[in-house]
Amino acid sequence: MGRPLPVLLVILATAAFLHLHLFMLPGTPVSMGPDQGIFLLHATRMVRGQLIYRDFFEFLTPGIDLVYFAFFTLFGMRAWIPNALLLLVGVTITYFVLAISKKVINGWVAYLPALMFPTLAMRTALDGTHHWYSSMFAMAGILAVIERRNPVRIAMAGTLFGLATFFTQSRGVVAALGLSAFLLWEAREKEAGWAELVKQELWLLSAFAGTLAALLAYFVWMVGLRTLVQSIVVFPALYYRADHANTFWIYMAYPPPLSAWSHIPAAAVWLFMYTLIPFVYFLFLVRYRREARALAPEQRGRLMLLNVTGIFLFLGIATAPGWTRLSSVCMPGLILMVWLISEPTRFGRAVTGLLAAVTCLITVLAPLKLQRRSMYFQEVPAGRVAWSHDYEYEVARWLQNHTQPGDFFFGGFYRDYYFPLYLQNPARVPFVVPNAYTRPDQVQDLIANLDKFRVRYVLWQPMQNRQSPGSNLQPLREYLSQTYHVVQRFSYLNEIWERNEPGAR
């Protein structure tokens, strides 16, 4: 890694930058989301003794749920835990980006990708979900083999990709496939024999499969292989893309508003990231084809490893390239982009200087802007939290005034209120949507449990009433209209429905 002081300064700057986005000074956690609430809910259900896949629905491998469960078991269900973990993951990924970029880029410019990652990518995708954890292990796997590809390092990468798969089943798989494809390219480049290539691939495959099998063995034993496969393979394959947010059409779907001059920087960052990934990988191939002979063999291998694994990481999210997914796989692209523009020419120096200046400006100004923003503070059972929006706060405050920790409550589409208020979800699913993503049996299970637990309050959104193709919510709508009535309406089209019968709890 070279001199320790600049590395330490980058790490400390990243930690401070992320802390100022995740906590209002001195230490009040900001409620992040929206998907983080799903995994916090799952972890609280596990704290109460429920088992993932058996007692509640999950279509992902269980890594993120187990991380939150472990920390809740150690420290209690505290609001600071998810934000503190996300800060730690962000700092770790930044370190991996820096360690890799110093292997392929010379001089001070090698620090630029590590500074760009938290400021341009992670800052606007701070959602403590599986994406960041799986990407952390994927980057660790790339770092393991960036210098040498001997059996020990290849097996280490396979193990780390297996850990990535334990958090996001597609992320570790595509990372392993990317390394496998690179090993094939390297064998042809070095004119190595097939026997050596087969050995390398077997080291990778056996370490990857062995790690994943060991991690999933407990769940196979507890819920059965069929249930596990139905949850993490069959459901994603058949129904995951029924929701618009999980399709290709989410690509560049929600640009930042341009209603004021102050919104231009956010829009510029958004456009830059979507332009960078995946097109930087094709630009690299164009330049590589032209200049490969001028590069040292060692440098060619490192750059091609980054390019191939970067392409495969993008392919893993290409069917649903939303902002958070794109940001969580952009790291190889950031490194390659800086390498492409860091030529010792006047133009190269100007572009890298401009990028460095913009990055430093964001590093200073973005936290100051957020810390000056009006937040909505609330003391809840999980501790003091800061809500970013008034519509979140007004619902949370109403629920706290009308429920007790441990009460059953169903949040409709929203899943942000279970964890901070210690409320229980009566359904097997964390939310419902008006399309085929929510299955008929899940709807019937929800209706049965609303009755079984005499759930008093349901948070509902009129958007859930639209008749979308494939929607299975009509029985739930009919049940709510017959059994509940509206007692409170909020801004942002939220309604609280209360059970008609007396004694509901």
ROZABA-145651 format. One record per residue (C-alpha): residue in three letters; residue number from 1; x, y, z. Coordinates in nm, 3 decimals. Example, Ala and Ser with C-alpha at 12.3 -4.5 7.8 and 13.67 -1.06 7.14 Angstrom:
2
res/n/c1/c2/c3
Ala/1/1.230/-0.450/0.780 $
Ser/2/1.367/-0.106/0.714 $
END
This chain:
505
res/n/c1/c2/c3
Met/1/0.000/0.000/0.000 $
Gly/2/0.300/0.233/0.014 $
Arg/3/0.312/0.524/0.258 $
Pro/4/0.066/0.472/0.546 $
Leu/5/-0.015/0.839/0.616 $
Pro/6/-0.204/0.917/0.290 $
Val/7/-0.391/0.587/0.320 $
Leu/8/-0.488/0.670/0.678 $
Leu/9/-0.604/1.017/0.575 $
Val/10/-0.827/0.870/0.301 $
Ile/11/-0.979/0.622/0.546 $
Leu/12/-1.038/0.889/0.811 $
Ala/13/-1.188/1.127/0.554 $
Thr/14/-1.422/0.853/0.432 $
Ala/15/-1.527/0.764/0.786 $
Ala/16/-1.597/1.129/0.869 $
Phe/17/-1.783/1.186/0.542 $
Leu/18/-2.008/0.883/0.588 $
His/19/-2.063/0.957/0.956 $
Leu/20/-2.192/1.304/0.871 $
His/21/-2.439/1.147/0.625 $
Leu/22/-2.555/0.865/0.852 $
Phe/23/-2.571/1.052/1.184 $
Met/24/-2.686/1.399/1.282 $
Leu/25/-2.424/1.540/1.514 $
Pro/26/-2.328/1.434/1.766 $
Gly/27/-2.466/1.085/1.705 $
Thr/28/-2.836/1.060/1.620 $
Pro/29/-2.884/0.800/1.344 $
Val/30/-3.070/0.916/1.034 $
Ser/31/-3.346/0.679/0.927 $
Met/32/-3.216/0.535/0.600 $
Gly/33/-3.406/0.334/0.349 $
Pro/34/-3.620/0.225/0.193 $
Asp/35/-3.511/-0.139/0.167 $
Gln/36/-3.302/-0.144/0.484 $
Gly/37/-3.624/-0.172/0.685 $
Ile/38/-3.695/-0.514/0.532 $
Phe/39/-3.381/-0.671/0.674 $
Leu/40/-3.413/-0.496/1.009 $
Leu/41/-3.765/-0.641/1.033 $
His/42/-3.631/-0.987/0.950 $
Ala/43/-3.364/-0.958/1.217 $
Thr/44/-3.618/-0.855/1.482 $
Arg/45/-3.831/-1.155/1.390 $
Met/46/-3.528/-1.378/1.440 $
Val/47/-3.460/-1.214/1.778 $
Arg/48/-3.816/-1.316/1.871 $
Gly/49/-3.738/-1.676/1.781 $
Gln/50/-3.863/-1.702/1.423 $
Leu/51/-3.667/-1.882/1.152 $
Ile/52/-3.600/-1.732/0.811 $
Tyr/53/-3.767/-1.913/0.517 $
Arg/54/-3.986/-2.114/0.754 $
Asp/55/-4.166/-1.847/0.956 $
Phe/56/-4.131/-1.551/0.718 $
Phe/57/-4.057/-1.499/0.352 $
Glu/58/-3.716/-1.411/0.210 $
Phe/59/-3.595/-1.457/-0.148 $
Leu/60/-3.232/-1.363/-0.078 $
Thr/61/-2.958/-1.564/0.081 $
Pro/62/-2.960/-1.487/0.453 $
Gly/63/-2.631/-1.304/0.512 $
Ile/64/-2.763/-0.953/0.579 $
Asp/65/-3.042/-1.081/0.807 $
Leu/66/-2.789/-1.276/1.014 $
Val/67/-2.555/-0.977/1.048 $
Tyr/68/-2.831/-0.760/1.192 $
Phe/69/-2.955/-1.050/1.407 $
Ala/70/-2.605/-1.101/1.552 $
Phe/71/-2.566/-0.734/1.643 $
Phe/72/-2.917/-0.711/1.786 $
Thr/73/-2.839/-1.014/2.001 $
Leu/74/-2.516/-0.852/2.125 $
Phe/75/-2.628/-0.491/2.173 $
Gly/76/-3.007/-0.499/2.167 $
Met/77/-3.229/-0.365/1.890 $
Arg/78/-3.075/-0.018/1.875 $
Ala/79/-3.128/0.240/1.602 $
Trp/80/-2.755/0.318/1.565 $
Ile/81/-2.657/-0.035/1.462 $
Pro/82/-2.752/-0.038/1.090 $
Asn/83/-2.596/0.304/1.029 $
Ala/84/-2.276/0.215/1.214 $
Leu/85/-2.245/-0.109/1.016 $
Leu/86/-2.304/0.072/0.687 $
Leu/87/-2.031/0.321/0.779 $
Leu/88/-1.792/0.033/0.852 $
Val/89/-1.876/-0.140/0.523 $
Gly/90/-1.828/0.185/0.330 $
Val/91/-1.486/0.245/0.484 $
Thr/92/-1.385/-0.115/0.413 $
Ile/93/-1.487/-0.095/0.046 $
Thr/94/-1.300/0.235/0.015 $
Tyr/95/-0.987/0.066/0.149 $
Phe/96/-1.022/-0.218/-0.103 $
Val/97/-1.070/0.032/-0.389 $
Leu/98/-0.757/0.218/-0.279 $
Ala/99/-0.552/-0.101/-0.243 $
Ile/100/-0.653/-0.217/-0.591 $
Ser/101/-0.609/0.119/-0.762 $
Lys/102/-0.253/0.151/-0.626 $
Lys/103/-0.172/-0.174/-0.805 $
Val/104/-0.261/-0.027/-1.147 $
Ile/105/-0.225/0.354/-1.115 $
Asn/106/0.089/0.548/-1.025 $
Gly/107/0.122/0.867/-0.825 $
Trp/108/-0.135/1.066/-0.631 $
Val/109/-0.404/0.986/-0.889 $
Ala/110/-0.427/0.636/-0.740 $
Tyr/111/-0.611/0.790/-0.444 $
Leu/112/-0.879/0.945/-0.663 $
Pro/113/-1.104/0.635/-0.714 $
Ala/114/-1.111/0.576/-0.338 $
Leu/115/-1.221/0.936/-0.281 $
Met/116/-1.477/0.926/-0.562 $
Phe/117/-1.645/0.609/-0.439 $
Pro/118/-1.803/0.748/-0.117 $
Thr/119/-1.870/1.094/-0.262 $
Leu/120/-2.015/1.008/-0.605 $
Ala/121/-2.150/0.656/-0.559 $
Met/122/-2.227/0.557/-0.203 $
Arg/123/-2.340/0.894/-0.068 $
Thr/124/-2.672/0.889/-0.253 $
Ala/125/-2.730/0.515/-0.207 $
Leu/126/-2.697/0.486/0.170 $
Asp/127/-2.935/0.198/0.225 $
Gly/128/-2.806/-0.075/0.457 $
Thr/129/-2.897/-0.366/0.233 $
His/130/-2.729/-0.680/0.105 $
His/131/-2.586/-0.497/-0.199 $
Trp/132/-2.307/-0.323/-0.009 $
Tyr/133/-2.211/-0.629/0.196 $
Ser/134/-2.187/-0.860/-0.107 $
Ser/135/-1.990/-0.596/-0.300 $
Met/136/-1.747/-0.566/-0.009 $
Phe/137/-1.663/-0.937/-0.033 $
Ala/138/-1.653/-0.923/-0.414 $
Met/139/-1.394/-0.643/-0.402 $
Ala/140/-1.197/-0.836/-0.140 $
Gly/141/-1.191/-1.133/-0.379 $
Ile/142/-1.059/-0.917/-0.663 $
Leu/143/-0.791/-0.775/-0.434 $
Ala/144/-0.685/-1.128/-0.337 $
Val/145/-0.585/-1.210/-0.696 $
Ile/146/-0.490/-0.871/-0.839 $
Glu/147/-0.115/-0.939/-0.803 $
Arg/148/-0.082/-1.316/-0.839 $
Arg/149/-0.307/-1.606/-0.931 $
Asn/150/-0.156/-1.897/-0.739 $
Pro/151/-0.376/-2.173/-0.587 $
Val/152/-0.390/-2.012/-0.243 $
Arg/153/-0.500/-1.674/-0.376 $
Ile/154/-0.751/-1.824/-0.618 $
Ala/155/-0.900/-2.033/-0.339 $
Met/156/-0.913/-1.723/-0.119 $
Ala/157/-1.101/-1.536/-0.393 $
Gly/158/-1.342/-1.830/-0.432 $
Thr/159/-1.408/-1.823/-0.058 $
Leu/160/-1.474/-1.448/-0.062 $
Phe/161/-1.704/-1.481/-0.363 $
Gly/162/-1.888/-1.754/-0.172 $
Leu/163/-1.934/-1.507/0.115 $
Ala/164/-2.061/-1.248/-0.134 $
Thr/165/-2.317/-1.503/-0.257 $
Phe/166/-2.431/-1.555/0.102 $
Phe/167/-2.549/-1.191/0.094 $
Thr/168/-2.662/-1.158/-0.270 $
Gln/169/-2.685/-1.483/-0.462 $
Ser/170/-2.621/-1.320/-0.800 $
Arg/171/-2.332/-1.095/-0.690 $
Gly/172/-2.094/-1.370/-0.581 $
Val/173/-2.184/-1.593/-0.873 $
Val/174/-2.110/-1.329/-1.137 $
Ala/175/-1.788/-1.231/-0.959 $
Ala/176/-1.675/-1.593/-0.966 $
Leu/177/-1.773/-1.622/-1.333 $
Gly/178/-1.578/-1.305/-1.406 $
Leu/179/-1.264/-1.443/-1.245 $
Ser/180/-1.316/-1.772/-1.427 $
Ala/181/-1.340/-1.589/-1.761 $
Phe/182/-1.028/-1.389/-1.678 $
Leu/183/-0.832/-1.704/-1.596 $
Leu/184/-0.925/-1.837/-1.940 $
Trp/185/-0.806/-1.511/-2.101 $
Glu/186/-0.482/-1.521/-1.902 $
Ala/187/-0.415/-1.883/-1.997 $
Arg/188/-0.446/-1.792/-2.365 $
Glu/189/-0.234/-1.477/-2.316 $
Lys/190/0.046/-1.673/-2.152 $
Glu/191/-0.004/-1.974/-2.378 $
Ala/192/-0.035/-2.193/-2.070 $
Gly/193/-0.156/-2.549/-2.100 $
Trp/194/-0.512/-2.662/-2.041 $
Ala/195/-0.403/-2.865/-1.740 $
Glu/196/-0.294/-2.553/-1.550 $
Leu/197/-0.617/-2.372/-1.639 $
Val/198/-0.831/-2.664/-1.523 $
Lys/199/-0.645/-2.669/-1.190 $
Gln/200/-0.705/-2.298/-1.139 $
Glu/201/-1.075/-2.330/-1.224 $
Leu/202/-1.111/-2.624/-0.987 $
Trp/203/-0.947/-2.428/-0.705 $
Leu/204/-1.190/-2.143/-0.765 $
Leu/205/-1.498/-2.362/-0.799 $
Ser/206/-1.424/-2.587/-0.504 $
Ala/207/-1.352/-2.295/-0.268 $
Phe/208/-1.661/-2.110/-0.386 $
Ala/209/-1.897/-2.408/-0.368 $
Gly/210/-1.752/-2.535/-0.040 $
Thr/211/-1.792/-2.197/0.129 $
Leu/212/-2.148/-2.153/0.010 $
Ala/213/-2.246/-2.508/0.102 $
Ala/214/-2.105/-2.467/0.453 $
Leu/215/-2.288/-2.137/0.502 $
Leu/216/-2.622/-2.271/0.381 $
Ala/217/-2.602/-2.615/0.543 $
Tyr/218/-2.784/-2.505/0.862 $
Phe/219/-3.078/-2.365/0.665 $
Val/220/-3.100/-2.675/0.444 $
Trp/221/-3.117/-2.882/0.763 $
Met/222/-3.375/-2.660/0.933 $
Val/223/-3.617/-2.579/0.648 $
Gly/224/-3.528/-2.839/0.383 $
Leu/225/-3.355/-2.805/0.049 $
Arg/226/-3.683/-2.771/-0.142 $
Thr/227/-3.803/-2.474/0.064 $
Leu/228/-3.465/-2.304/0.036 $
Val/229/-3.452/-2.351/-0.342 $
Gln/230/-3.811/-2.231/-0.380 $
Ser/231/-3.723/-1.918/-0.185 $
Ile/232/-3.386/-1.813/-0.326 $
Val/233/-3.399/-1.962/-0.677 $
Val/234/-3.756/-2.023/-0.799 $
Phe/235/-3.922/-1.707/-0.668 $
Pro/236/-3.654/-1.467/-0.805 $
Ala/237/-3.660/-1.647/-1.139 $
Leu/238/-4.040/-1.637/-1.178 $
Tyr/239/-4.170/-1.332/-0.994 $
Tyr/240/-3.890/-1.090/-0.905 $
Arg/241/-3.926/-0.892/-1.230 $
Ala/242/-4.303/-0.859/-1.194 $
Asp/243/-4.234/-0.532/-1.014 $
His/244/-4.126/-0.240/-1.232 $
Ala/245/-3.840/-0.154/-0.994 $
Asn/246/-3.684/-0.491/-1.073 $
Thr/247/-3.678/-0.455/-1.452 $
Phe/248/-3.439/-0.301/-1.703 $
Trp/249/-3.671/0.000/-1.737 $
Ile/250/-3.551/0.127/-1.399 $
Tyr/251/-3.230/0.231/-1.580 $
Met/252/-3.207/0.612/-1.556 $
Ala/253/-3.573/0.614/-1.455 $
Tyr/254/-3.564/0.862/-1.165 $
Pro/255/-3.327/1.153/-1.235 $
Pro/256/-3.284/1.416/-0.962 $
Pro/257/-3.521/1.713/-1.002 $
Leu/258/-3.393/2.026/-1.172 $
Ser/259/-3.634/2.271/-1.014 $
Ala/260/-3.349/2.485/-0.875 $
Trp/261/-2.986/2.567/-0.954 $
Ser/262/-2.881/2.384/-0.639 $
His/263/-3.003/2.056/-0.791 $
Ile/264/-2.760/2.068/-1.083 $
Pro/265/-2.467/1.899/-0.899 $
Ala/266/-2.682/1.601/-0.800 $
Ala/267/-2.810/1.567/-1.157 $
Ala/268/-2.453/1.589/-1.290 $
Val/269/-2.336/1.311/-1.057 $
Trp/270/-2.635/1.097/-1.156 $
Leu/271/-2.562/1.144/-1.528 $
Phe/272/-2.189/1.084/-1.477 $
Met/273/-2.242/0.752/-1.298 $
Tyr/274/-2.496/0.620/-1.547 $
Thr/275/-2.267/0.722/-1.833 $
Leu/276/-1.963/0.569/-1.667 $
Ile/277/-2.115/0.225/-1.604 $
Pro/278/-2.100/0.014/-1.816 $
Phe/279/-1.950/0.221/-2.100 $
Val/280/-1.609/0.260/-1.933 $
Tyr/281/-1.546/-0.111/-1.984 $
Phe/282/-1.592/-0.081/-2.360 $
Leu/283/-1.371/0.229/-2.371 $
Phe/284/-1.102/0.034/-2.190 $
Leu/285/-1.119/-0.249/-2.446 $
Val/286/-1.082/0.002/-2.730 $
Arg/287/-0.773/0.156/-2.574 $
Tyr/288/-0.633/-0.180/-2.466 $
Arg/289/-0.652/-0.311/-2.821 $
Arg/290/-0.452/-0.009/-2.934 $
Glu/291/-0.192/0.007/-2.657 $
Ala/292/-0.161/-0.344/-2.513 $
Arg/293/0.191/-0.396/-2.641 $
Ala/294/0.311/-0.084/-2.461 $
Leu/295/0.197/-0.221/-2.125 $
Ala/296/0.399/-0.454/-1.908 $
Pro/297/0.254/-0.808/-1.895 $
Glu/298/0.185/-0.769/-1.523 $
Gln/299/-0.006/-0.443/-1.583 $
Arg/300/-0.205/-0.596/-1.868 $
Gly/301/-0.323/-0.878/-1.644 $
Arg/302/-0.429/-0.651/-1.358 $
Leu/303/-0.621/-0.415/-1.582 $
Met/304/-0.793/-0.695/-1.770 $
Leu/305/-0.891/-0.861/-1.441 $
Leu/306/-1.061/-0.537/-1.333 $
Asn/307/-1.233/-0.499/-1.668 $
Val/308/-1.363/-0.854/-1.693 $
Thr/309/-1.486/-0.874/-1.335 $
Gly/310/-1.637/-0.525/-1.368 $
Ile/311/-1.831/-0.634/-1.675 $
Phe/312/-1.960/-0.944/-1.498 $
Leu/313/-2.056/-0.745/-1.187 $
Phe/314/-2.257/-0.511/-1.410 $
Leu/315/-2.420/-0.805/-1.586 $
Gly/316/-2.535/-0.923/-1.244 $
Ile/317/-2.750/-0.610/-1.207 $
Ala/318/-2.814/-0.535/-1.578 $
Thr/319/-3.170/-0.671/-1.570 $
Ala/320/-3.261/-0.416/-1.300 $
Pro/321/-2.996/-0.139/-1.305 $
Gly/322/-3.141/0.091/-1.040 $
Trp/323/-2.927/0.355/-0.873 $
Thr/324/-2.835/0.158/-0.560 $
Arg/325/-2.752/-0.157/-0.757 $
Leu/326/-2.542/0.039/-1.008 $
Ser/327/-2.359/0.226/-0.732 $
Ser/328/-2.278/-0.097/-0.549 $
Val/329/-2.092/-0.246/-0.849 $
Cys/330/-1.923/0.065/-0.988 $
Met/331/-1.586/0.028/-0.811 $
Pro/332/-1.387/-0.147/-1.090 $
Gly/333/-1.528/0.108/-1.334 $
Leu/334/-1.412/0.402/-1.121 $
Ile/335/-1.058/0.262/-1.108 $
Leu/336/-1.046/0.198/-1.483 $
Met/337/-1.189/0.541/-1.561 $
Val/338/-0.915/0.713/-1.360 $
Trp/339/-0.652/0.495/-1.528 $
Leu/340/-0.790/0.592/-1.871 $
Ile/341/-0.767/0.966/-1.807 $
Ser/342/-0.446/0.971/-1.602 $
Glu/343/-0.216/1.016/-1.899 $
Pro/344/0.091/1.243/-1.850 $
Thr/345/-0.053/1.499/-2.094 $
Arg/346/-0.199/1.844/-2.045 $
Phe/347/-0.550/1.713/-2.110 $
Gly/348/-0.506/1.419/-1.874 $
Arg/349/-0.376/1.641/-1.595 $
Ala/350/-0.661/1.887/-1.647 $
Val/351/-0.932/1.621/-1.631 $
Thr/352/-0.788/1.445/-1.326 $
Gly/353/-0.740/1.780/-1.155 $
Leu/354/-1.102/1.873/-1.227 $
Leu/355/-1.228/1.542/-1.093 $
Ala/356/-1.015/1.576/-0.781 $
Ala/357/-1.143/1.930/-0.724 $
Val/358/-1.508/1.829/-0.766 $
Thr/359/-1.459/1.530/-0.536 $
Cys/360/-1.297/1.743/-0.266 $
Leu/361/-1.571/2.004/-0.301 $
Ile/362/-1.842/1.740/-0.251 $
Thr/363/-1.649/1.590/0.040 $
Val/364/-1.666/1.925/0.221 $
Leu/365/-1.997/2.074/0.110 $
Ala/366/-2.229/1.772/0.101 $
Pro/367/-2.200/1.689/0.476 $
Leu/368/-2.239/2.058/0.567 $
Lys/369/-2.557/2.080/0.361 $
Leu/370/-2.702/1.767/0.518 $
Gln/371/-2.613/1.868/0.874 $
Arg/372/-2.790/2.203/0.820 $
Arg/373/-3.100/2.032/0.684 $
Ser/374/-3.418/2.038/0.893 $
Met/375/-3.469/1.694/1.045 $
Tyr/376/-3.753/1.549/1.250 $
Phe/377/-3.622/1.397/1.573 $
Gln/378/-3.812/1.135/1.770 $
Glu/379/-3.745/0.925/2.078 $
Val/380/-3.858/0.573/1.992 $
Pro/381/-3.809/0.233/2.160 $
Ala/382/-3.497/0.172/1.947 $
Gly/383/-3.348/0.505/2.059 $
Arg/384/-3.340/0.857/1.922 $
Val/385/-3.379/0.876/1.543 $
Ala/386/-3.384/1.154/1.282 $
Trp/387/-3.645/1.133/1.006 $
Ser/388/-3.554/1.307/0.681 $
His/389/-3.911/1.377/0.566 $
Asp/390/-4.217/1.515/0.739 $
Tyr/391/-4.445/1.244/0.598 $
Glu/392/-4.227/0.974/0.760 $
Tyr/393/-4.225/1.156/1.091 $
Glu/394/-4.599/1.221/1.109 $
Val/395/-4.679/0.852/1.055 $
Ala/396/-4.413/0.740/1.306 $
Arg/397/-4.538/0.988/1.566 $
Trp/398/-4.902/0.880/1.519 $
Leu/399/-4.812/0.514/1.548 $
Gln/400/-4.605/0.570/1.861 $
Asn/401/-4.900/0.750/2.022 $
His/402/-5.146/0.471/1.936 $
Thr/403/-4.945/0.150/1.977 $
Gln/404/-4.719/-0.024/2.226 $
Pro/405/-4.390/-0.206/2.156 $
Gly/406/-4.473/-0.562/2.055 $
Asp/407/-4.812/-0.476/1.901 $
Phe/408/-4.902/-0.623/1.566 $
Phe/409/-4.932/-0.372/1.283 $
Phe/410/-4.921/-0.402/0.905 $
Gly/411/-4.750/-0.126/0.708 $
Gly/412/-4.882/-0.201/0.359 $
Phe/413/-4.603/-0.098/0.124 $
Tyr/414/-4.392/0.066/0.396 $
Arg/415/-4.153/-0.129/0.617 $
Asp/416/-3.970/0.153/0.794 $
Tyr/417/-4.174/0.160/1.116 $
Tyr/418/-4.150/-0.195/1.250 $
Phe/419/-3.792/-0.180/1.376 $
Pro/420/-3.774/0.165/1.542 $
Leu/421/-4.114/0.125/1.712 $
Tyr/422/-4.066/-0.245/1.798 $
Leu/423/-4.388/-0.337/1.615 $
Gln/424/-4.457/-0.686/1.482 $
Asn/425/-4.561/-0.769/1.128 $
Pro/426/-4.843/-1.026/1.112 $
Ala/427/-4.763/-1.123/0.751 $
Arg/428/-4.496/-1.358/0.622 $
Val/429/-4.395/-1.084/0.375 $
Pro/430/-4.255/-0.742/0.472 $
Phe/431/-4.484/-0.553/0.230 $
Val/432/-4.735/-0.602/-0.051 $
Val/433/-4.747/-0.448/-0.398 $
Pro/434/-5.024/-0.446/-0.664 $
Asn/435/-4.855/-0.680/-0.911 $
Ala/436/-4.754/-1.045/-0.942 $
Tyr/437/-4.454/-0.993/-0.711 $
Thr/438/-4.697/-1.044/-0.422 $
Arg/439/-4.832/-1.397/-0.457 $
Pro/440/-5.191/-1.511/-0.389 $
Asp/441/-5.087/-1.740/-0.103 $
Gln/442/-4.904/-1.450/0.063 $
Val/443/-5.221/-1.240/0.046 $
Gln/444/-5.433/-1.518/0.197 $
Asp/445/-5.173/-1.567/0.471 $
Leu/446/-5.186/-1.195/0.552 $
Ile/447/-5.566/-1.195/0.573 $
Ala/448/-5.563/-1.501/0.800 $
Asn/449/-5.307/-1.343/1.033 $
Leu/450/-5.488/-1.008/1.045 $
Asp/451/-5.778/-1.209/1.182 $
Lys/452/-5.571/-1.439/1.399 $
Phe/453/-5.391/-1.157/1.581 $
Arg/454/-5.684/-0.912/1.565 $
Val/455/-5.450/-0.651/1.424 $
Arg/456/-5.584/-0.309/1.511 $
Tyr/457/-5.405/-0.080/1.263 $
Val/458/-5.306/-0.110/0.898 $
Leu/459/-5.113/0.157/0.707 $
Trp/460/-5.252/0.167/0.356 $
Gln/461/-5.175/0.364/0.042 $
Pro/462/-5.440/0.438/-0.226 $
Met/463/-5.176/0.345/-0.485 $
Gln/464/-5.229/-0.013/-0.366 $
Asn/465/-5.586/0.005/-0.497 $
Arg/466/-5.495/0.038/-0.864 $
Gln/467/-5.585/-0.258/-1.080 $
Ser/468/-5.246/-0.349/-1.223 $
Pro/469/-5.199/-0.651/-1.450 $
Gly/470/-5.123/-0.957/-1.239 $
Ser/471/-5.220/-0.792/-0.911 $
Asn/472/-5.335/-1.034/-0.640 $
Leu/473/-5.445/-0.773/-0.384 $
Gln/474/-5.821/-0.768/-0.457 $
Pro/475/-5.909/-1.013/-0.174 $
Leu/476/-5.708/-0.797/0.067 $
Arg/477/-5.882/-0.479/-0.049 $
Glu/478/-6.222/-0.640/0.001 $
Tyr/479/-6.124/-0.769/0.344 $
Leu/480/-5.999/-0.425/0.454 $
Ser/481/-6.313/-0.248/0.329 $
Gln/482/-6.532/-0.493/0.523 $
Thr/483/-6.327/-0.522/0.843 $
Tyr/484/-6.150/-0.184/0.880 $
His/485/-6.228/0.185/0.845 $
Val/486/-6.008/0.492/0.789 $
Val/487/-5.926/0.680/1.109 $
Gln/488/-5.638/0.901/0.996 $
Arg/489/-5.515/1.046/0.668 $
Phe/490/-5.164/1.183/0.621 $
Ser/491/-4.984/1.372/0.351 $
Tyr/492/-4.812/1.171/0.080 $
Leu/493/-5.128/0.957/0.038 $
Asn/494/-5.103/0.745/0.352 $
Glu/495/-5.404/0.627/0.553 $
Ile/496/-5.441/0.447/0.885 $
Trp/497/-5.721/0.190/0.887 $
Glu/498/-5.854/0.068/1.222 $
Arg/499/-6.026/-0.262/1.285 $
Asn/500/-6.404/-0.225/1.328 $
Glu/501/-6.454/-0.469/1.614 $
Pro/502/-6.391/-0.361/1.974 $
Gly/503/-6.103/-0.516/2.159 $
Ala/504/-5.869/-0.525/1.860 $
Arg/505/-5.510/-0.522/1.971 $
END
